[in-house]
Amino acid sequence: MLPTAATLSAAFSLPGGAVLAADDPMSHVLPHVIFNELTNHAFMFILAAILLLIFVPIAARKKDLVPSGFRNFLEAILQFIREDVARPALGDLTDRFIPFLWTMFVLILTANLLGLIPIGPLLGLATQDPHALHWGGTATGNIGITAGLAICAFLLFHISGMRQQGVGKYLYNTFLSHAPWPLWPLFIPLELIGALVKPFALAIRLFANMTGGHIVVAVLLGFAVTGLEMGIEGSVGMFGVTLASVLGAVAINLLELFVAFLQAYIFVFLTALFLGTAVHPEH
C-alpha cells in the first residue's frame, strides 16, 4: 500500500518540525551556530585541516619505490601543481613558494569534498535531533573563509614582491612603471583598485561556485519531495517531476564533484599567476 502524504512528510521530518529537505534552500548553505560561537562552516574547515594533518604525514612516511593508493593520488596532484601550475609562473622561485600553493590546494579541495557529504541529514536521521541537521556543510561556501584564504594570498603577493625587489622598486614596478609620469595621478588609483580586485576575485569566485551548486541541489530535492507528496495525493503526473528532480540532483552532484577539483585548481592557478607578477615583474 502506498504511503499517505502525511506519512511521507513525517518520514522527511524530525521532532520539532525540522525537515530534511528544507523548504528554504538557503538553509543548506547559510552558516549555523552549532556550539557556542562555532559555526558549521568553521567546524568543517577545522575538520578538513585535521584530516590533512593526520593522513598526509602518513602518506608521506611511505617510502615505496612505486607509490600506490592515496600516496599515488596525492603525489600525482602535487607534481601537477608544481610543474604545470607553479613553475611556469614562478620559474626558479617555484620551490620557495610551492609549500604554500600545495597547502592551499589540498585544504580547499578537502573542504570542497567534505561539503558534498550530507553529514547534517545523516546525523539528523541517526540522532533524531533537529539541531544535528546543521552539522556539516561546505566551508568554502562561506565568504568569510574564502576571504581569509584570499587575504593570506594577498599578503603573500606583496610581502614576497617587496622582499624580492625591495620596497621602493616593488612599489614603482607595481603602480608606476606602466605609464609615463604625467599619467601617474590617474594610474595610481587604478593600480590600487587592481591590487584589491585580485583577492576579491579569489574570494568571490570560490564562494559563489561552491554555494551555487548546493542551492540548486537543495531546490531540486525540494521539488522531488513536493512532487512525491502530490503524486500520492492523486496527481500521478507529479511522479515524473520527482524522477526528473532526483536525476537532476544526481547530475548536479556529479558536476559538483568536478567543480570541487576545478575551483581548488583555479584558486591556486590565479595565486601562482599573481605571485609570479609580484616576484618576476619583468615577465
Secondary structure, 3 states (H helix, E strand, C coil): CCCCHHHHHHHCECCCCCECCCCCHHHHCCCCEEECCEEHHHHHHHHHHHHHHHHHHHHHHCCCCCCCHHHHHHHHHHHHHHHHHHHHHHHHHHHHHHHHHHHHHHHHHHHHHHCCCCHHHHHHHHHCCHHHHHCCCCHHHCHHHHHHHHHHHHHHHHHHHHHHHCHHHHHHHHHCCCCCHHHHHHHHHHHHHHHHHHHHHHHHHHHHHHHHHHHHHHHHHHHHHHHHHHHHCCCCCHHHHHHHHHHHHHHHHHHHHHHHHHHHHHHHHHHHHHHHHHHCCCC
